[in-house]
Amino acid sequence: MKVKSFYAFLLLLLLTLNACSNSLTDSEKRDIKIFKNNRDSVVFISTRKNIIDYNTLTRYVVPRGSGSGFVWDKNGHIVTNFHVIDGASSATVKLHNGKSYNAYLVGFYKRRDIAVLKIDAPKNQLKPVRLGSSEKLQVGQAVYAIGNPFGLDWTMTKGIVSALNRKVPSDDGLLMSGAIQTDAAINPGNSGGVMLNSSGEVVGVNSAIYSPSGGSVGIGFAIPIDTVKRIVDKIIKYGRYIRPSIGIETDERMNRYLKDTLGVKGVAVLGVIRGSDAANKGLIPARFYADGTVDFGDIIVGIDGKKVESSYDLDDILERKKIGSEVNLNILRGNKRLTIPIKLVGLGN
């Protein structure tokens, strides 16, 4: 009886220890489920570049870099960051099952750092992501980043939304506004991967980090998925991003010059596209003289009552409009303030 009691006690102890070691909190179970449900939708992208030795006229293909992306649909469209494939001669996409496919570029929109690739893979190997919305994101809610940092494939990190509507300068001087800031670890190679909410829906595309050292310091940025949807749908349809435009030409350097010299915050009209509604309504572009002086014509200071102080403000407002719709342009013309209704046209990037 004593021997049987000892073995019964030992068995109970082992079962208890095993149960304790395998116990997971509800939060851990949710995190694991999010990773398992989305891992197969994230891809590994490697790029190459052609180099010619002009002394021997020998052509070499060398690795250029790597990054992340994700499956957009069953047709093989892959979404990633533009900077992941910028300057590359070719790209390869590796799926969750280890199979790799040559990719070709469908189109891109540099200002929002979005690119669309396409691969010819069987539909049963493609698992599109589940798209959410970034409109109602709140600071403090949990988010998850899945990507391939430093070439370490299929890695997930967790954090919160640290801030919203950030303006993030890029290496080429462009300004990406409306970005989601997070403390989820985002490192080189994470670019183009997904940012998920606690329901496992994509709410952003991981794009950049702020770091003096080049590694994660708890400040990462993602492009809101609502912005990505607008861009990707048009790229797939037209092969490029067709953006709503007033039908004018601008340059942010001239806007800064305008502010520095005249103290006016706005967008200087530098040119008017022939045949556009802006031309029909008589918008006046700036005139440049041989001695370097500028006679500013119309200066845009608002659209539909919303303040416009830069080309970035202008683009941000117009991106949410539809081509063919009408906006009320608030302009300065000399000492007069005018409101002119303008029908938007479509321009390729």
Backbone hydrogen bonds in HBPLUS format (Angstrom, degrees):
<---DONOR---> <-ACCEPTOR-->    atom                        ^
c    i                          cat <-CA-CA->   ^        H-A-AA   ^      H-
h    n   atom  resd res      DA  || num        DHA   H-A  angle D-A-AA Bond
n    s   type  num  typ     dist DA aas  dist angle  dist       angle   num
A0005-SER N   A0001-MET O   2.84 MM   4  6.01 154.7  1.90 146.2 153.7     1
A0006-PHE N   A0002-LYS O   2.91 MM   4  6.12 150.2  2.00 142.7 150.5     2
A0007-TYR N   A0003-VAL O   3.02 MM   4  6.35 162.1  2.06 154.0 157.6     3
A0008-ALA N   A0004-LYS O   2.92 MM   4  6.09 152.1  2.00 145.3 153.8     4
A0009-PHE N   A0005-SER O   2.89 MM   4  6.07 154.3  1.96 143.6 150.7     5
A0010-LEU N   A0006-PHE O   2.85 MM   4  6.11 156.2  1.90 147.4 154.5     6
A0011-LEU N   A0007-TYR O   2.85 MM   4  6.01 159.5  1.90 145.7 151.0     7
A0012-LEU N   A0008-ALA O   2.97 MM   4  6.16 157.3  2.02 144.6 150.8     8
A0013-LEU N   A0009-PHE O   2.87 MM   4  6.11 151.5  1.96 145.9 154.1     9
A0014-LEU N   A0010-LEU O   2.94 MM   4  6.21 158.3  1.99 149.8 155.0    10
A0015-LEU N   A0011-LEU O   2.96 MM   4  6.16 160.3  2.00 148.4 154.0    11
A0016-THR N   A0012-LEU O   2.94 MM   4  6.10 150.4  2.03 141.6 149.9    12
A0017-LEU N   A0013-LEU O   2.91 MM   4  6.15 161.1  1.94 150.7 155.5    13
A0018-ASN N   A0014-LEU O   2.88 MM   4  6.04 157.9  1.93 148.3 154.6    14
A0019-ALA N   A0015-LEU O   2.95 MM   4  6.08 154.4  2.02 141.4 148.4    15
A0020-CYS N   A0016-THR O   2.95 MM   4  6.19 152.4  2.03 145.3 153.0    16
A0021-SER N   A0017-LEU O   2.95 MM   4  6.17 155.4  2.01 146.3 152.7    17
A0022-ASN N   A0018-ASN O   3.03 MM   4  6.17 140.5  2.19 141.8 151.7    18
A0023-SER N   A0020-CYS O   3.37 MM   3  5.21 154.5  2.44  95.2 102.5    19
A0029-LYS N   A0025-THR O   2.97 MM   4  6.25 160.7  2.00 153.6 158.9    20
A0030-ARG N   A0026-ASP O   3.01 MM   4  6.21 153.5  2.08 143.4 150.2    21
A0031-ASP N   A0027-SER O   2.99 MM   4  6.27 159.3  2.04 147.1 152.6    22
A0032-ILE N   A0028-GLU O   2.94 MM   4  6.15 163.1  1.97 153.4 157.5    23
A0033-LYS N   A0029-LYS O   2.99 MM   4  6.14 157.5  2.04 144.7 151.0    24
A0034-ILE N   A0030-ARG O   2.94 MM   4  6.18 156.4  1.99 151.0 157.2    25
A0035-PHE N   A0031-ASP O   3.10 MM   4  6.39 159.0  2.15 148.4 153.2    26
A0036-LYS N   A0032-ILE O   2.94 MM   4  6.19 171.1  1.95 155.7 158.1    27
A0037-ASN N   A0033-LYS O   2.89 MM   4  5.95 159.7  1.93 150.7 156.3    28
A0038-ASN N   A0034-ILE O   3.20 MM   4  6.19 132.2  2.44 137.9 148.3    29
A0038-ASN N   A0035-PHE O   3.22 MM   3  5.35 138.5  2.41  99.5 110.7    30
A0039-ARG N   A0035-PHE O   2.82 MM   4  5.57 139.1  1.99 156.5 162.8    31
A0041-SER N   A0038-ASN O   3.03 MM   3  5.36 152.8  2.11 110.2 118.8    32
A0042-VAL N   A0039-ARG O   3.21 MM   3  5.61 156.8  2.26 111.1 117.7    33
A0071-VAL N   A0041-SER O   2.87 MM  30  5.38 157.9  1.92 155.3 162.8    34
A0043-VAL N   A0069-GLY O   2.88 MM  26  5.14 169.2  1.90 127.8 131.1    35
A0069-GLY N   A0043-VAL O   3.20 MM  26  5.14 134.0  2.42 138.3 136.5    36
A0044-PHE N   A0094-LYS O   3.07 MM  50  5.07 167.5  2.09 146.0 149.4    37
A0094-LYS N   A0044-PHE O   2.80 MM  50  5.07 167.8  1.82 152.6 156.9    38
A0045-ILE N   A0067-GLY O   2.94 MM  22  5.14 174.8  1.94 139.8 139.4    39
A0067-GLY N   A0045-ILE O   2.79 MM  22  5.14 147.1  1.89 148.0 154.8    40
A0046-SER N   A0092-THR O   3.00 MM  46  5.35 162.8  2.03 152.6 158.1    41
A0092-THR N   A0046-SER O   2.83 MM  46  5.35 159.6  1.87 159.8 166.5    42
A0047-THR N   A0065-GLY O   2.89 MM  18  5.41 169.9  1.90 152.4 152.8    43
A0064-ARG N   A0047-THR O   2.84 MM  17  5.36 173.6  1.84 135.1 132.8    44
A0048-ARG N   A0090-SER O   2.96 MM  42  5.38 159.8  2.00 148.8 149.2    45
A0089-SER N   A0048-ARG O   2.74 MM  41  5.84 156.5  1.79 148.7 156.6    46
A0090-SER N   A0048-ARG O   3.31 MM  42  5.38 154.2  2.38 136.8 135.7    47
A0049-LYS N   A0062-VAL O   2.86 MM  13  5.48 158.3  1.91 158.0 165.4    48
A0062-VAL N   A0049-LYS O   3.01 MM  13  5.48 168.3  2.02 154.3 153.4    49
A0051-ILE N   A0060-TYR O   2.75 MM   9  5.07 165.6  1.77 152.0 155.6    50
A0060-TYR N   A0051-ILE O   2.64 MM   9  5.07 171.3  1.65 162.6 165.8    51
A0053-ASP N   A0058-THR O   2.81 MM   5  5.20 169.8  1.82 158.4 160.2    52
A0056-THR N   A0053-ASP O   3.17 MM   3  5.69 131.4  2.42 109.5 119.9    53
A0057-LEU N   A0053-ASP O   2.53 MM   4  5.22 126.3  1.80 150.1 168.5    54
A0068-SER N   A0191-SER O   2.89 MM 123  5.65 157.1  1.94 170.0 166.1    55
A0070-PHE N   A0079-VAL O   3.03 MM   9  5.54 144.0  2.17 143.5 154.6    56
A0079-VAL N   A0070-PHE O   3.02 MM   9  5.54 160.9  2.05 159.9 159.6    57
A0129-VAL N   A0071-VAL O   3.09 MM  58  6.19 152.2  2.17 165.0 158.3    58
A0072-TRP N   A0077-HIS O   2.87 MM   5  5.45 171.6  1.88 159.1 158.4    59
A0076-GLY N   A0073-ASP O   3.39 MM   3  6.05 160.8  2.43 115.6 117.1    60
A0119-ILE N   A0076-GLY O   2.99 MM  43  5.06 152.5  2.07 129.7 137.7    61
A0078-ILE N   A0117-LEU O   2.83 MM  39  4.94 165.7  1.85 131.8 135.8    62
A0117-LEU N   A0078-ILE O   2.76 MM  39  4.94 168.1  1.78 154.8 157.5    63
A0080-THR N   A0115-ALA O   3.05 MM  35  5.44 162.9  2.08 156.0 157.0    64
A0115-ALA N   A0080-THR O   2.98 MM  35  5.44 157.4  2.03 148.4 144.4    65
A0084-VAL N   A0081-ASN O   3.21 MM   3  5.39 147.8  2.32 101.2 110.4    66
A0085-ILE N   A0082-PHE O   3.09 MM   3  5.67 135.8  2.29 112.5 122.3    67
A0086-ASP N   A0082-PHE O   2.89 MM   4  5.86 124.8  2.20 148.0 164.1    68
A0088-ALA N   A0085-ILE O   3.09 MM   3  5.46 162.7  2.12 133.6 133.5    69
A0103-ALA N   A0091-ALA O   3.00 MM  12  5.54 168.1  2.01 150.3 147.6    70
A0093-VAL N   A0101-TYR O   2.85 MM   8  5.30 169.9  1.86 155.9 157.0    71
A0101-TYR N   A0093-VAL O   2.85 MM   8  5.30 150.8  1.93 140.8 150.0    72
A0095-LEU N   A0099-LYS O   2.91 MM   4  5.62 167.0  1.93 163.3 161.1    73
A0098-GLY N   A0095-LEU O   3.03 MM   3  5.50 161.1  2.06 117.6 120.7    74
A0104-TYR N   A0118-LYS O   3.15 MM  14  5.55 156.6  2.21 145.2 151.0    75
A0118-LYS N   A0104-TYR O   2.96 MM  14  5.55 135.5  2.16 146.9 160.2    76
A0106-VAL N   A0116-VAL O   2.83 MM  10  5.47 162.2  1.87 152.8 156.9    77
A0116-VAL N   A0107-GLY O   2.92 MM   9  5.59 163.3  1.95 170.1 167.4    78
A0109-TYR N   A0114-ILE O   2.85 MM   5  5.39 158.4  1.90 157.9 160.2    79
A0114-ILE N   A0109-TYR O   3.24 MM   5  5.39 170.2  2.25 141.4 141.5    80
A0113-ASP N   A0110-LYS O   2.93 MM   3  4.78 154.5  2.00 102.0 110.2    81
A0125-GLN N   A0122-PRO O   2.95 MM   3  5.53 162.1  1.98 117.7 123.6    82
A0126-LEU N   A0123-LYS O   3.11 MM   3  5.26 159.6  2.15 106.9 113.4    83
A0202-VAL N   A0130-ARG O   2.87 MM  72  6.20 161.7  1.91 154.9 160.7    84
A0132-GLY N   A0202-VAL O   2.93 MM  70  5.19 156.5  1.98 138.9 137.9    85
A0137-LEU N   A0134-SER O   3.39 MM   3  5.40 170.3  2.40 108.4 108.8    86
A0141-GLN N   A0138-GLN O   3.22 MM   3  5.95 171.5  2.23 137.7 138.7    87
A0140-GLY N   A0161-VAL O   2.86 MM  21  5.25 151.7  1.94 137.9 147.1    88
A0161-VAL N   A0141-GLN O   2.90 MM  20  5.67 143.6  2.03 151.8 163.2    89
A0143-VAL N   A0159-GLY O   2.96 MM  16  5.47 161.6  1.99 129.2 131.5    90
A0159-GLY N   A0143-VAL O   2.95 MM  16  5.47 160.0  1.99 163.0 162.1    91
A0144-TYR N   A0196-LEU O   2.92 MM  52  4.99 148.0  2.03 135.6 143.7    92
A0196-LEU N   A0144-TYR O   2.75 MM  52  4.99 159.4  1.79 145.0 152.2    93
A0145-ALA N   A0157-THR O   2.91 MM  12  5.27 162.2  1.95 145.1 151.0    94
A0157-THR N   A0145-ALA O   2.92 MM  12  5.27 151.6  2.00 145.5 154.8    95
A0146-ILE N   A0194-VAL O   3.12 MM  48  5.60 157.2  2.17 151.3 158.3    96
A0147-GLY N   A0155-THR O   3.02 MM   8  5.48 154.1  2.09 148.5 156.1    97
A0155-THR N   A0147-GLY O   2.83 MM   8  5.48 171.3  1.84 160.6 163.7    98
A0151-GLY N   A0148-ASN O   3.23 MM   3  5.29 147.7  2.34 130.8 123.1    99
A0152-LEU N   A0149-PRO O   2.80 MM   3  5.43 166.4  1.82 126.3 129.5   100
A0150-PHE N   A0188-PRO O   2.69 MM  38  5.83 162.3  1.72 153.8 159.1   101
A0162-SER N   A0181-GLN O   2.68 MM  19  5.24 145.2  1.80 132.4 140.2   102
A0163-ALA N   A0181-GLN O   3.33 MM  18  4.93 153.3  2.41 123.3 120.8   103
A0181-GLN N   A0163-ALA O   2.91 MM  18  4.93 170.0  1.92 143.0 143.6   104
A0166-ARG N   A0179-ALA O   2.98 MM  13  4.79 170.0  1.99 138.9 136.2   105
A0179-ALA N   A0166-ARG O   2.94 MM  13  4.79 151.4  2.02 147.6 139.1   106
A0168-VAL N   A0176-MET O   2.80 MM   8  5.08 172.1  1.80 140.3 142.0   107
A0176-MET N   A0168-VAL O   2.92 MM   8  5.08 175.0  1.92 142.6 141.4   108
A0170-SER N   A0174-LEU O   2.91 MM   4  5.44 159.0  1.96 159.0 160.5   109
A0173-GLY N   A0170-SER O   3.16 MM   3  5.46 163.5  2.18 115.4 116.4   110
A0180-ILE N   A0222-ALA O   2.85 MM  42  5.03 171.4  1.86 152.8 155.0   111
A0222-ALA N   A0180-ILE O   2.85 MM  42  5.03 142.8  1.99 137.5 148.8   112
A0182-THR N   A0220-GLY O   2.89 MM  38  5.20 155.4  1.95 138.9 143.6   113
A0220-GLY N   A0182-THR O   2.89 MM  38  5.20 165.1  1.92 158.2 161.3   114
A0190-ASN N   A0187-ASN O   2.83 MM   3  5.54 163.2  1.86 149.2 152.8   115
A0193-GLY N   A0190-ASN O   2.92 MM   3  5.60 155.1  1.98 148.8 150.4   116
A0192-GLY N   A0206-ASN O   2.80 MM  14  5.48 169.5  1.81 160.6 156.9   117
A0206-ASN N   A0193-GLY O   2.96 MM  13  5.40 146.3  2.08 138.5 146.2   118
A0195-MET N   A0204-GLY O   2.85 MM   9  4.82 147.9  1.95 146.1 138.3   119
A0203-VAL N   A0195-MET O   2.78 MM   8  5.77 163.1  1.81 155.4 161.4   120
A0204-GLY N   A0195-MET O   3.32 MM   9  4.82 139.7  2.49 137.5 132.7   121
A0197-ASN N   A0201-GLU O   2.93 MM   4  5.57 149.0  2.02 149.0 158.2   122
A0200-GLY N   A0197-ASN O   2.96 MM   3  5.42 163.3  1.99 117.7 121.6   123
A0225-ILE N   A0203-VAL O   3.02 MM  22  4.98 156.8  2.08 120.4 116.2   124
A0205-VAL N   A0223-ILE O   2.90 MM  18  5.03 145.9  2.02 133.0 143.8   125
A0223-ILE N   A0205-VAL O   2.85 MM  18  5.03 158.0  1.89 137.3 137.0   126
A0207-SER N   A0221-PHE O   2.90 MM  14  5.85 172.8  1.90 154.3 152.5   127
A0208-ALA N   A0221-PHE O   3.33 MM  13  5.18 166.3  2.35 130.1 133.3   128
A0221-PHE N   A0208-ALA O   2.80 MM  13  5.18 153.3  1.87 158.3 153.2   129
A0210-TYR N   A0219-ILE O   2.94 MM   9  5.58 163.7  1.96 164.3 162.9   130
A0227-THR N   A0224-PRO O   3.12 MM   3  5.51 129.0  2.39 106.8 118.5   131
A0228-VAL N   A0224-PRO O   3.13 MM   4  6.48 157.6  2.18 146.1 153.0   132
A0229-LYS N   A0225-ILE O   2.84 MM   4  6.02 158.6  1.88 152.4 156.4   133
A0231-ILE N   A0227-THR O   3.25 MM   4  6.52 158.9  2.30 149.6 155.2   134
A0232-VAL N   A0228-VAL O   2.81 MM   4  5.91 178.6  1.81 166.8 167.3   135
A0233-ASP N   A0229-LYS O   3.05 MM   4  5.97 168.8  2.07 151.5 155.0   136
A0235-ILE N   A0231-ILE O   2.98 MM   4  6.25 155.7  2.04 151.6 159.2   137
A0236-ILE N   A0232-VAL O   2.93 MM   4  6.11 167.0  1.94 158.7 161.1   138
A0237-LYS N   A0233-ASP O   3.12 MM   4  6.22 150.7  2.21 135.8 144.0   139
A0238-TYR N   A0234-LYS O   2.77 MM   4  5.80 168.1  1.78 154.5 157.6   140
A0239-GLY N   A0235-ILE O   2.66 MM   4  4.73 140.9  1.81 131.9 140.1   141
A0349-ASN N   A0241-TYR O   3.13 MM 108  5.85 131.2  2.38 151.2 165.0   142
A0243-ARG N   A0347-LEU O   2.78 MM 104  5.35 154.5  1.84 161.2 152.4   143
A0347-LEU N   A0243-ARG O   2.95 MM 104  5.35 162.6  1.98 149.0 154.1   144
A0245-SER N   A0345-VAL O   2.71 MM 100  5.22 148.2  1.81 157.8 164.8   145
A0345-VAL N   A0245-SER O   2.80 MM 100  5.22 160.8  1.84 154.9 157.2   146
A0273-ILE N   A0247-GLY O   2.85 MM  26  5.26 173.4  1.86 145.7 147.5   147
A0249-GLU N   A0271-GLY O   2.83 MM  22  4.73 148.2  1.93 131.8 131.9   148
A0270-LEU N   A0249-GLU O   2.93 MM  21  5.35 160.5  1.97 168.2 162.5   149
A0254-MET N   A0251-ASP O   2.98 MM   3  5.53 129.4  2.24 112.3 124.2   150
A0255-ASN N   A0251-ASP O   3.26 MM   4  6.69 146.8  2.37 144.6 154.3   151
A0256-ARG N   A0252-GLU O   3.05 MM   4  6.35 149.7  2.14 146.2 153.0   152
A0257-TYR N   A0253-ARG O   3.01 MM   4  6.28 151.9  2.09 140.0 148.2   153
A0258-LEU N   A0254-MET O   2.82 MM   4  5.99 151.6  1.90 143.5 151.3   154
A0259-LYS N   A0255-ASN O   3.07 MM   4  6.30 152.2  2.15 140.1 146.7   155
A0260-ASP N   A0256-ARG O   2.89 MM   4  6.13 159.7  1.93 149.8 155.4   156
A0261-THR N   A0257-TYR O   2.89 MM   4  5.96 157.4  1.94 151.3 156.5   157
A0262-LEU N   A0258-LEU O   2.96 MM   4  5.62 156.8  2.02 139.0 146.7   158
A0263-GLY N   A0259-LYS O   2.88 MM   4  4.34 127.6  2.15 110.6 121.7   159
A0267-VAL N   A0300-ILE O   2.86 MM  33  4.94 158.3  1.90 139.8 147.1   160
A0300-ILE N   A0267-VAL O   2.79 MM  33  4.94 158.9  1.84 151.1 145.0   161
A0269-VAL N   A0298-ASP O   3.11 MM  29  5.77 165.3  2.13 170.7 166.1   162
A0286-ALA N   A0269-VAL O   2.79 MM  17  6.19 140.6  1.95 150.2 161.2   163
A0276-SER N   A0273-ILE O   3.14 MM   3  5.73 162.4  2.17 135.8 137.9   164
A0279-ALA N   A0276-SER O   3.12 MM   3  5.27 124.9  2.44  96.7 109.5   165
A0280-ASN N   A0276-SER O   3.04 MM   4  6.42 158.2  2.09 145.6 152.0   166
A0281-LYS N   A0277-ASP O   2.79 MM   4  5.96 144.1  1.92 145.9 154.8   167
A0283-LEU N   A0278-ALA O   3.07 MM   5  5.65 174.1  2.07 166.3 164.4   168
A0282-GLY N   A0279-ALA O   3.09 MM   3  5.12 155.3  2.16 101.1 108.7   169
A0298-ASP N   A0284-ILE O   2.81 MM  14  5.33 175.9  1.81 151.7 150.5   170
A0287-ARG N   A0295-ASP O   2.95 MM   8  5.09 159.3  1.99 133.5 140.0   171
A0295-ASP N   A0287-ARG O   2.85 MM   8  5.09 170.4  1.85 155.4 158.7   172
A0289-TYR N   A0293-THR O   3.07 MM   4  5.51 165.5  2.09 164.9 163.4   173
A0292-GLY N   A0289-TYR O   2.97 MM   3  5.55 160.7  2.00 120.9 123.8   174
A0299-ILE N   A0332-LEU O   2.97 MM  33  5.02 152.5  2.05 142.8 150.8   175
A0332-LEU N   A0299-ILE O   2.74 MM  33  5.02 152.6  1.81 142.5 152.0   176
A0301-VAL N   A0330-ASN O   2.85 MM  29  5.72 165.9  1.87 154.5 159.3   177
A0308-VAL N   A0301-VAL O   2.93 MM   7  4.83 160.9  1.96 118.2 115.2   178
A0302-GLY N   A0330-ASN O   3.20 MM  28  4.71 133.4  2.43 142.5 135.5   179
A0330-ASN N   A0302-GLY O   2.84 MM  28  4.71 166.5  1.86 138.7 138.4   180
A0303-ILE N   A0306-LYS O   2.93 MM   3  5.21 148.2  2.03 140.4 148.9   181
A0306-LYS N   A0303-ILE O   2.88 MM   3  5.21 166.2  1.90 120.2 121.9   182
A0304-ASP N   A0328-ASN O   2.83 MM  24  4.97 169.2  1.84 150.1 152.5   183
A0314-LEU N   A0310-SER O   3.12 MM   4  6.44 158.5  2.16 145.7 151.6   184
A0315-ASP N   A0311-SER O   2.90 MM   4  6.15 162.4  1.93 148.6 152.5   185
A0316-ASP N   A0312-TYR O   2.91 MM   4  6.04 161.1  1.94 148.7 154.3   186
A0317-ILE N   A0313-ASP O   3.11 MM   4  6.32 158.4  2.16 150.0 154.3   187
A0318-LEU N   A0314-LEU O   3.04 MM   4  6.23 167.9  2.05 152.7 156.5   188
A0319-GLU N   A0315-ASP O   2.86 MM   4  5.89 151.4  1.94 152.6 158.7   189
A0320-ARG N   A0317-ILE O   3.36 MM   3  5.86 148.4  2.46 108.5 115.9   190
A0321-LYS N   A0318-LEU O   2.90 MM   3  5.14 160.8  1.94 112.4 118.7   191
A0325-SER N   A0322-LYS O   2.99 MM   3  5.51 162.8  2.02 134.0 136.7   192
A0324-GLY N   A0344-LEU O   2.97 MM  20  5.01 141.4  2.12 117.0 129.1   193
A0344-LEU N   A0325-SER O   2.87 MM  19  5.75 168.5  1.89 173.4 174.1   194
A0327-VAL N   A0342-ILE O   2.91 MM  15  5.44 162.1  1.94 150.7 153.1   195
A0342-ILE N   A0327-VAL O   2.80 MM  15  5.44 163.7  1.83 162.4 168.0   196
A0329-LEU N   A0340-ILE O   2.80 MM  11  5.04 168.0  1.81 140.2 139.2   197
A0340-ILE N   A0329-LEU O   2.86 MM  11  5.04 158.8  1.90 141.9 146.5   198
A0331-ILE N   A0338-LEU O   2.88 MM   7  5.34 165.8  1.90 154.4 159.2   199
A0338-LEU N   A0331-ILE O   2.94 MM   7  5.34 163.2  1.96 148.5 154.1   200
A0333-ARG N   A0336-LYS O   2.88 MM   3  5.23 166.7  1.90 152.1 156.6   201
A0336-LYS N   A0333-ARG O   3.11 MM   3  5.23 162.9  2.14 122.2 122.6   202
